Amino acid sequence: MRRSGLRGSWQKHISTPARTHRRFMLGEIESRLQASGKAIVDKDQSKQTSGLVSSPFTRSDGSLISPNVEGALIDVDPSRGKGFGRITNLHERGDDHLAKFLIVQQLFGEEEVNAALELVKNANKDLTGQAMAASILEELCKDKPAQLDTILSALIDRTKFAYVPLEYYDTDRQIAPMLPEYLTLGRLFAPFDLVSRTMMVACCNPFDSAGRDAVQQSVDYTVSWYLARPLAIVKTLQSIYRLDSRA
């Protein structure tokens, strides 16, 4: 079976265990992925569609440059320690913004995206305990690995997030417990390394600005965000929390 296009170009770099080389490796990955995804984002972004997408998708619409999460009130929680707080209203998960992006970029049809969005919203509506969140990318691409490569390349070019091959990364398991499980398991955020005062966190939906803000307010570190495959994030979190694998 042919290897995914994302993997072949960086796999030779991952054998070096020294942590000092990891940032160089991630920079190389980002450069290669941006080059491969450039053609995708050159499509006309002014296309109008009905239903979910009713206006052109812009940077401000995606809440990446100017986050505007309604009801994002800070509530100091004494149980989380002095100086730490959390965002109380985390109902906005960024799935609608991601869905718009997929449709406007013509990566999937609107009907297919709407169906996956509905399934994911229902799955994530009442998460409790150590329940794992669902991902719209995983739902759409579970039988289309090549399409996931294309989407990740487009997201990297759109958001300027770096890509991390989390499935091959030597994850530091002591970092994730620094965050509450409603942010790691509940938002598919996987902290995987700590370099100086910077916490490195992988996600599969960069449009989840409410979740990212909550992470930043939960730790006394600078947070650096990376894109990773949804399944790689799921398996990493399962390993960290010693959870059973998904069926």
N, C-alpha and C positions, 0 to 999 in steps of 0.2 A: 504493500500500500504506500502511495506517495505521501511523504511527510508534508505537514502544513507549511505554507510559505513563510509564516512567521518564525518557525523554529529553525529551519535549516541554516539561516544566516548567523545565528548567535550561539548555536549549541556548542561550538568549539571553544567558546569563551568561558563556559560555566565550570570548567574543571578546576580553576584557580580558587583555592579556599580563602585566600587573604581578603579580608574585608575591605582593605584600602583600595582594591581594584574594582569593587562592585559599582561604584558610581561611574567609572569609565565604561564598564560593561553596559550599564543602563543607558548612558548617553549614546553609545553605538547603536543600541537597539532602537532608541527613539529616532535617530537619524535615518536608519534603514526603513523603518516603518513609515515615517513621514514621506520618504521618497516614493514608496510603493503606493501610498494612499493619495498622492497629490492629484492624480487624474480624477478621483472620485469627487473631491470637493470643488472642482472647477465647474460642476453642473450648475445650471441656472437655479438659484435659490429663490427666485421670485415667483415660482410656479404656485398657483392657488389650487387647493383641493377642498372638497366638501367635508362636512362632518368634523373629525378631530382637528384637522388643520384648516383654519379659516383665515390665516394671515401669514405673510412671509416669515420664516424663522430667522430671527436676528439674534445677536449676542445678548442683548438685554432681555429678550424673550426667554433665553435659556438660563437666566439667573446665574451665569458664570462670572460675568464682569461686574454686574451690579445686583447682587443677590437681594431679593425682596420677598422674604417668606412671611406670609401673613400670620400673625399671632405667635411669632417666635419670641416669647417672653422668657427672660432669664429668671430662674427660680433657684436660689441657693439651697442646696440639699445638705444639711449637716452630716448626714451619714456618709457622704463622699469625701469628707475631710475639709479642712480649712482652706478657703480660697478657691474651691472648685464649685462650679455651678453646672446646670444643664438646661437645655432648651426644653420647655415643657410641652410645647405643641409640635410634635414630630409627625403630624399627619401627612405633610407634604413630603413625598419620597422622590420626586423628580421623574417618576415614570411617565407622566404625560409629556414632559419636555423631551425625554428620550424617544418616546413614540413619535412625536412630531418630527424630530430629527431624522428618524429612519424613513418616514414617509416622504419628507421633502427632498431628501437625498436619493429617493427612489431605490432604496436598498430592499424594501419590502412593500407590498401593496397595502393600501389603507385598511382593507377588510381583514387581512391577515394580522396586521398590527393591532387593530382594535380587538380582535378575538383574544390574542395573547395578553393584551393589556388588561382585559376583563378578568382573565384567569389569574393573573399575577396579583391584581388588586384584591380579589377575593381570598387568595391564599395568604396575603400579608395583612389582612384586616384585623385579625385577632391573635397575633403572635404572643405567646406566653412562654415563660421559662426559657428553655434552651431550644425553642423551635427555630428552625433555620428559615430565613426569608427566601422567597422565590425571585428569580431574575427574568425580566422580559427578554433579555438576550439569550439566556439559556433556553427559554421556552421556544423562541423562534429558530434557534440555530442548533438544537440538540441533534438533528439529523442532517445538518448542513455545516460541517466544520469549515469548509472553504469560505462560506459566506460570513462566518464569524471573523475570519482574518480580514476580510474586506471592511467590515464594520469597525473593527478595532483600528485599522489604518485611518479610516475617515474620522473617528473620534479623536485620535491623536492629533491629526491636523487641525481639527476644530477647536480642541480644548488646550492643546500644547502640553497635555499630561505625558509623562514618559511611560513606557511599557515595561513591565517586569515579568519574566518567565517564572512565575511563582511556583509552578510545578517542579522546577529544578532548583529552586533557591533554598539555601540552608537557613530556614526560618528560625529566628530566635523566639522560642515558645514562651519566654517570660514576659514578653511585651504586651500581648493581647489582654491578659488579665488586668492591665492598668486601665482598661476601658470597660464600661458596663456592657453586659451581654446584649442589651437592647440596641447597642450600636454596632457591635461586632457581628453576632449571629443575626440580629434583627435587621441589619442594613447591609449585610455582606461586606463589611469592612474588615480587612485582614492586616493588622500591624505585623510587619515581618522583619524589621531591623531598627536599630537605634544607633545613630552615628553622631557622636558628640551630643548636642542638645536638639537633635532633629529626629523625630519619630517618622519612619517611613511606613505608609499605609497603602495597601492595594484596594481598589474598588472596581466594580464593573458598571457603575452608573455615575459618571462624573457630574451629571446634572442634579444630583441629590445634595443641593447646597445646604439644606437644613441639617442633614446628617453630618456633613463635613464641618459646619459651624459648631455643632454639638461636640464633635470630637476635639476640636481645637480648644473649646472651653472646658473640657474634661481633664486636660493634661497640662502640665507646666513645661511643655516642649513646643518647639516649632514643628508643625506637621507638614510633611512633604507627601503629595499624593501621586499614585501611579495607577495605571490601568492594568488589569489582568483578566484572564479568561474566567468567566463565572464558575465553571466547574473546578478550576484550580483553586479559587478562593474557597469554595465549599469544602474541598478535600483538605485544604490547609486548616480551616477552622475545625473540621471534624477531628483532625489529628491533635490540634492544640487542646481542645476540650474533651477529647476521648469520646466522641459521639459515634453512634452506629452510622454506617454509610447509607446514603439514600438508595432507595430501591431503584 
